[in-house]
Amino acid sequence: MSAQLFTDFSQIITCESPRDNAVLTNTALAVVDGRIAAIGAEKELSHRFADAEIVSGQGSVLTPGFVDSHTHALFGRYRADEYAMRARGVPYMEIARLGGGINASVTDLRHRSEDELVDITLPRIAELIEGGTTTVEIKSGYGLRTEDELKMLRAIRRVAERVPIDIVPTLLAAHEFPAEYKSSRDAYVELIIHDTIPAVAAENLAVFCDVFMEPGVFTREQTRTILEAGSAHGLVPKVHADEFEWSGGAELAALLGAASADHLGAISDAGIAALANSQTVATLLPATLFFLGKTHFAPVRKLLDAGATIALATDYNPGTAASPSMQLALTCACSYMALDPLEAIVAATAGGARALRLENG
């Protein structure tokens, strides 16, 4: 048995409810075989775990590891050129129309090998770990054809085997319509349903199936069809919902029992009510709106007041949130969305775990 006793912390944040019990002082924490065994008075735990290795916090704060429940961390090059375009006032959807955005990353990724993707991604995961992230979700979605979506997910699996944090893979073949299907969108939906999803399920490469439901991208009907096909193959639904315009994505996510509805910058009151009356987590990505120069953020106080569970994540990606920093996401949440720091920490830990169905893990 391996045991450690963590002592001398100014505060220990447990992220438990009720809120008054979330921040503990004059408290120690015991870990046995890599799992938390007890939290309590240092004197008491010193007797119970007399043989434990003592780890001094030297007056710092001890928190759970961050659970980054929404990222696109496996990609090729950063789209830094688009940032300059946005700074000059070119809207995101116009950049996409001009050949930038997601499809620019698709073109780039399709020319890269699986080995190269693994090598590119490992240093990014090291940066996540250095910032305190202990669990991260990584989506596909820059392949947009079966062989390249499989390539991405296989690379994600290989990365997960080589790093000391938990990586949760998500299939996001419905991230955008690839250029070759722009005039035959329903055919691409059929490809996802009948080819991509079964191939991913056959290799057990993903836990979740996600869709970017937004005006100009996937419609409500297409989103529902794809997510129901994913569910039939054991993939839990997630939804990119109501990011720039209201589309009813939050309502659909709740209806389908999705693990989370993500973004929610333009969620409606009906969508808020739907999430509050469901087990679907509202995953908020304030760093994305910060990078995009937006001034209107997701209505976090309305969500909390209604009783919804919220998570905070980075949306780390090559174009619209080019930082893996959970600290940045929490700062944006506090500065622009009026979360207090404790609420933000809980959303970035316990909330993220619930968004990945890991709250009992």
C-alpha positions as CSV (number, residue, x, y, z in Angstrom):
1,M,0.0,0.0,0.0
2,S,1.3,3.4,-1.0
3,A,0.0,6.4,1.1
4,Q,0.7,10.1,1.1
5,L,-0.6,12.7,3.6
6,F,-0.9,16.2,2.1
7,T,-0.6,18.9,4.8
8,D,0.1,22.6,5.4
9,F,-2.4,23.9,2.8
10,S,-4.0,27.3,3.4
11,Q,-7.2,25.9,1.8
12,I,-8.4,22.6,0.4
13,I,-11.2,23.0,-2.2
14,T,-13.3,19.8,-2.5
15,C,-15.9,21.0,-5.0
16,E,-18.6,19.3,-3.0
17,S,-22.1,20.6,-2.1
18,P,-23.3,22.4,-0.2
19,R,-21.2,25.4,-1.1
20,D,-20.2,26.1,2.5
21,N,-18.4,22.8,2.7
22,A,-16.4,23.3,-0.5
23,V,-13.5,25.3,1.0
24,L,-11.7,23.8,4.0
25,T,-9.0,25.2,6.2
26,N,-6.8,23.6,8.8
27,T,-7.4,20.4,6.9
28,A,-5.2,17.6,5.6
29,L,-5.9,15.0,2.8
30,A,-4.8,11.4,2.7
31,V,-4.2,9.5,-0.5
32,V,-3.9,5.7,-0.6
33,D,-2.9,3.9,-3.8
34,G,-3.6,6.9,-5.9
35,R,-7.1,7.6,-4.6
36,I,-8.3,10.0,-1.9
37,A,-8.9,8.1,1.3
38,A,-9.8,10.8,3.8
39,I,-10.1,14.5,4.4
40,G,-9.9,15.8,7.9
41,A,-8.0,17.4,10.7
42,E,-4.2,17.0,10.3
43,K,-3.8,15.6,13.8
44,E,-6.4,12.9,13.3
45,L,-5.1,11.8,9.8
46,S,-1.5,11.8,11.1
47,H,-2.5,9.0,13.5
48,R,-4.7,7.1,11.0
49,F,-2.0,7.2,8.3
50,A,1.1,7.1,10.5
51,D,3.3,5.5,7.8
52,A,2.3,7.9,5.0
53,E,4.7,10.0,3.1
54,I,4.2,13.7,4.2
55,V,3.7,16.2,1.3
56,S,3.8,19.8,2.5
57,G,1.7,22.3,0.6
58,Q,3.7,25.2,2.1
59,G,0.6,27.4,2.4
60,S,-0.7,26.9,-1.1
61,V,-4.2,25.9,-2.2
62,L,-5.1,22.3,-3.1
63,T,-7.8,21.9,-5.7
64,P,-9.0,19.0,-7.8
65,G,-7.4,18.7,-11.2
66,F,-9.1,20.5,-14.0
67,V,-11.4,18.5,-16.3
68,D,-11.3,20.1,-19.7
69,S,-14.4,18.7,-21.2
70,H,-14.3,20.3,-24.6
71,T,-11.2,20.5,-26.8
72,H,-10.0,20.0,-30.4
73,A,-6.4,19.6,-29.2
74,L,-5.4,17.2,-32.1
75,F,-4.8,19.3,-35.2
76,G,-2.1,20.3,-37.6
77,R,-1.2,24.0,-37.9
78,Y,-2.6,26.9,-36.0
79,R,-4.7,29.3,-38.1
80,A,-3.0,32.5,-36.8
81,D,-3.7,34.2,-40.1
82,E,-7.4,34.2,-39.4
83,Y,-6.9,36.0,-36.1
84,A,-5.5,38.9,-38.0
85,M,-8.5,38.9,-40.3
86,R,-10.9,38.9,-37.4
87,A,-8.9,41.8,-35.9
88,R,-9.7,43.7,-39.1
89,G,-13.4,43.0,-38.6
90,V,-14.0,40.0,-40.9
91,P,-16.7,37.8,-39.3
92,Y,-16.0,34.1,-38.5
93,M,-18.6,32.8,-40.9
94,E,-17.2,35.0,-43.7
95,I,-13.7,33.6,-43.1
96,A,-15.2,30.2,-43.4
97,R,-16.9,31.1,-46.7
98,L,-13.6,32.3,-48.0
99,G,-12.0,28.9,-47.4
100,G,-10.7,29.4,-43.8
101,G,-12.2,28.1,-40.6
102,I,-12.7,24.5,-40.0
103,N,-12.2,23.4,-43.6
104,A,-8.7,25.0,-43.7
105,S,-7.8,22.7,-40.8
106,V,-9.3,19.8,-42.7
107,T,-7.2,20.4,-45.7
108,D,-4.1,20.6,-43.5
109,L,-4.9,17.5,-41.5
110,R,-5.7,15.3,-44.4
111,H,-2.1,15.7,-45.6
112,R,-0.6,14.6,-42.3
113,S,0.2,11.1,-41.2
114,E,-1.1,9.5,-38.0
115,D,2.4,9.4,-36.6
116,E,2.9,13.1,-37.3
117,L,-0.4,13.9,-35.5
118,V,0.7,12.0,-32.5
119,D,4.1,13.8,-32.4
120,I,2.5,17.2,-32.8
121,T,-0.1,16.6,-30.0
122,L,2.2,15.2,-27.3
123,P,3.8,18.6,-26.4
124,R,0.3,20.1,-26.3
125,I,-0.8,17.5,-23.7
126,A,2.3,18.3,-21.7
127,E,1.3,21.9,-21.6
128,L,-2.2,20.9,-20.4
129,I,-0.7,18.8,-17.6
130,E,1.6,21.7,-16.6
131,G,-1.5,23.9,-16.3
132,G,-3.2,21.5,-13.9
133,T,-5.5,19.6,-16.3
134,T,-5.9,15.9,-15.3
135,T,-8.7,14.9,-17.7
136,V,-9.2,16.2,-21.2
137,E,-11.8,15.4,-23.9
138,I,-10.4,15.6,-27.5
139,K,-12.6,15.6,-30.5
140,S,-12.0,14.5,-34.1
141,G,-13.6,16.7,-36.7
142,Y,-10.7,17.9,-38.9
143,G,-10.9,14.8,-41.1
144,L,-14.5,15.0,-42.4
145,R,-14.2,11.7,-44.2
146,T,-14.2,8.3,-42.7
147,E,-10.5,7.4,-43.2
148,D,-9.3,10.7,-41.7
149,E,-11.7,10.7,-38.8
150,L,-10.4,7.3,-38.0
151,K,-6.9,8.5,-38.4
152,M,-7.6,11.3,-35.8
153,L,-9.2,9.0,-33.3
154,R,-6.5,6.4,-33.6
155,A,-3.9,9.1,-33.0
156,I,-5.9,10.3,-30.0
157,R,-5.8,6.7,-28.6
158,R,-2.1,6.5,-29.1
159,V,-1.5,9.8,-27.4
160,A,-3.7,8.6,-24.5
161,E,-1.5,5.6,-24.1
162,R,1.6,7.8,-23.7
163,V,0.6,10.5,-21.2
164,P,-0.3,10.4,-17.5
165,I,-3.7,12.0,-17.8
166,D,-7.1,10.7,-18.8
167,I,-8.1,11.4,-22.4
168,V,-11.7,11.0,-23.5
169,P,-12.3,10.7,-27.3
170,T,-15.2,12.2,-29.1
171,L,-16.3,11.6,-32.7
172,L,-17.1,15.0,-34.4
173,A,-17.4,14.0,-38.0
174,A,-20.3,16.5,-38.1
175,H,-18.1,19.5,-37.4
176,E,-18.7,21.0,-40.9
177,F,-19.5,19.9,-44.4
178,P,-16.3,19.1,-46.3
179,A,-15.8,21.0,-49.6
180,E,-16.6,17.9,-51.7
181,Y,-20.1,17.7,-50.1
182,K,-21.0,21.4,-50.1
183,S,-23.7,20.8,-52.7
184,S,-24.8,17.4,-51.4
185,R,-25.1,17.9,-47.7
186,D,-27.6,15.1,-47.1
187,A,-25.2,12.7,-48.8
188,Y,-22.5,13.6,-46.2
189,V,-25.0,13.0,-43.4
190,E,-25.6,9.5,-44.9
191,L,-21.9,8.9,-45.0
192,I,-21.5,9.7,-41.3
193,I,-24.5,7.5,-40.4
194,H,-23.7,4.5,-42.5
195,D,-19.9,4.5,-42.8
196,T,-18.1,6.7,-40.3
197,I,-20.1,5.9,-37.1
198,P,-20.1,2.1,-37.7
199,A,-16.3,2.2,-38.4
200,V,-15.6,4.2,-35.3
201,A,-17.8,2.0,-33.2
202,A,-16.2,-1.2,-34.6
203,E,-12.8,-0.1,-33.3
204,N,-14.2,1.4,-30.0
205,L,-12.5,4.7,-30.8
206,A,-14.9,7.1,-29.2
207,V,-17.1,7.6,-26.2
208,F,-19.2,10.5,-27.5
209,C,-20.7,11.6,-30.8
210,D,-20.9,15.4,-31.2
211,V,-22.6,17.6,-33.9
212,F,-22.1,21.3,-34.7
213,M,-25.7,22.4,-34.8
214,E,-25.8,26.0,-36.0
215,P,-27.5,28.0,-38.8
216,G,-25.4,27.4,-41.9
217,V,-24.0,24.1,-40.6
218,F,-26.0,21.1,-39.4
219,T,-29.8,21.5,-39.1
220,R,-31.9,20.2,-36.2
221,E,-33.1,17.3,-38.3
222,Q,-29.6,16.4,-39.5
223,T,-28.2,16.7,-35.9
224,R,-30.9,14.5,-34.5
225,T,-30.4,11.8,-37.2
226,I,-26.7,11.7,-36.6
227,L,-26.9,11.6,-32.8
228,E,-29.5,8.9,-32.9
229,A,-27.3,6.9,-35.2
230,G,-24.4,7.4,-32.8
231,S,-26.6,6.3,-29.8
232,A,-27.5,3.1,-31.7
233,H,-23.8,2.3,-31.8
234,G,-23.2,3.1,-28.2
235,L,-21.9,6.7,-28.6
236,V,-23.3,9.2,-26.1
237,P,-24.6,12.4,-27.6
238,K,-23.1,15.9,-27.3
239,V,-24.1,19.0,-29.1
240,H,-22.3,22.2,-30.2
241,A,-25.4,24.3,-29.5
242,D,-26.5,27.9,-30.0
243,E,-23.0,29.2,-30.3
244,F,-23.5,32.3,-32.6
245,E,-27.3,32.2,-33.2
246,W,-30.2,30.4,-31.6
247,S,-30.9,27.1,-33.2
248,G,-32.7,25.1,-30.6
249,G,-29.6,23.1,-29.9
250,A,-29.9,23.2,-26.1
251,E,-33.5,22.0,-26.3
252,L,-32.5,19.1,-28.6
253,A,-29.6,18.2,-26.4
254,A,-31.9,17.9,-23.4
255,L,-34.5,16.0,-25.4
256,L,-31.9,13.4,-26.5
257,G,-30.4,13.0,-23.1
258,A,-27.1,14.4,-24.3
259,A,-24.2,14.5,-21.8
260,S,-23.7,18.2,-22.6
261,A,-24.8,21.1,-24.7
262,D,-21.7,23.3,-25.4
263,H,-21.1,27.0,-26.2
264,L,-24.6,28.4,-25.6
265,G,-23.7,32.0,-26.4
266,A,-27.1,32.5,-28.0
267,I,-29.2,30.1,-25.9
268,S,-32.9,30.9,-25.4
269,D,-34.9,31.0,-22.2
270,A,-36.6,27.8,-23.4
271,G,-33.2,26.2,-23.8
272,I,-32.2,27.3,-20.3
273,A,-35.3,25.7,-18.9
274,A,-34.8,22.5,-20.9
275,L,-31.2,22.1,-19.6
276,A,-32.3,22.9,-16.0
277,N,-34.9,20.2,-16.2
278,S,-32.5,17.6,-17.6
279,Q,-29.3,15.9,-16.8
280,T,-27.5,17.6,-19.7
281,V,-24.7,19.8,-18.6
282,A,-24.3,23.4,-20.0
283,T,-20.6,23.5,-21.0
284,L,-19.5,27.1,-21.4
285,L,-16.4,28.2,-23.4
286,P,-15.8,31.8,-22.6
287,A,-12.2,31.9,-24.0
288,T,-13.6,31.3,-27.5
289,L,-15.8,34.3,-27.3
290,F,-12.9,36.3,-25.9
291,F,-10.6,35.2,-28.8
292,L,-13.4,36.1,-31.2
293,G,-13.8,39.6,-29.7
294,K,-17.4,39.1,-28.7
295,T,-19.0,41.1,-26.0
296,H,-22.0,38.9,-25.4
297,F,-21.3,35.8,-23.4
298,A,-23.4,32.8,-22.4
299,P,-26.0,33.7,-19.7
300,V,-24.4,31.8,-16.9
301,R,-26.3,33.4,-14.0
302,K,-29.6,32.6,-15.7
303,L,-28.5,29.0,-16.1
304,L,-27.4,28.7,-12.5
305,D,-30.5,30.4,-11.2
306,A,-32.7,28.0,-13.2
307,G,-30.8,25.0,-11.7
308,A,-28.7,23.9,-14.6
309,T,-25.3,22.3,-14.0
310,I,-22.5,24.2,-15.7
311,A,-19.0,23.2,-16.9
312,L,-16.1,25.4,-18.0
313,A,-13.7,24.2,-20.7
314,T,-11.1,25.7,-23.0
315,D,-12.4,24.8,-26.5
316,Y,-8.7,24.6,-27.3
317,N,-8.5,24.6,-31.1
318,P,-6.3,25.9,-34.0
319,G,-8.5,28.9,-34.9
320,T,-10.9,30.3,-32.4
321,A,-9.4,29.4,-29.0
322,A,-5.8,28.8,-29.5
323,S,-4.9,28.3,-25.8
324,P,-5.0,25.1,-23.7
325,S,-5.1,27.2,-20.5
326,M,-7.9,26.4,-18.1
327,Q,-6.7,29.4,-16.1
328,L,-7.6,31.7,-19.0
329,A,-11.0,30.0,-19.3
330,L,-11.7,30.6,-15.6
331,T,-10.5,34.2,-15.8
332,C,-12.8,34.9,-18.7
333,A,-15.7,33.3,-16.8
334,C,-15.1,35.5,-13.8
335,S,-14.3,38.7,-15.7
336,Y,-16.9,38.6,-18.4
337,M,-19.6,36.3,-17.1
338,A,-19.7,37.3,-13.4
339,L,-18.9,33.9,-12.0
340,D,-17.1,34.1,-8.6
341,P,-13.8,32.1,-8.4
342,L,-15.2,29.2,-6.4
343,E,-18.1,28.8,-8.9
344,A,-15.6,28.8,-11.7
345,I,-13.4,26.2,-10.1
346,V,-16.3,23.9,-9.4
347,A,-17.5,24.3,-13.0
348,A,-14.0,23.5,-14.3
349,T,-13.7,20.3,-12.1
350,A,-16.9,18.7,-10.9
351,G,-18.9,20.3,-13.8
352,G,-16.5,19.1,-16.4
353,A,-16.5,15.6,-14.9
354,R,-20.3,15.5,-15.1
355,A,-20.1,16.7,-18.7
356,L,-18.0,13.6,-19.5
357,R,-20.1,11.3,-17.4
358,L,-17.2,10.8,-15.0
359,E,-18.7,12.2,-11.9
360,N,-18.7,8.8,-10.2
361,G,-15.3,7.8,-11.6
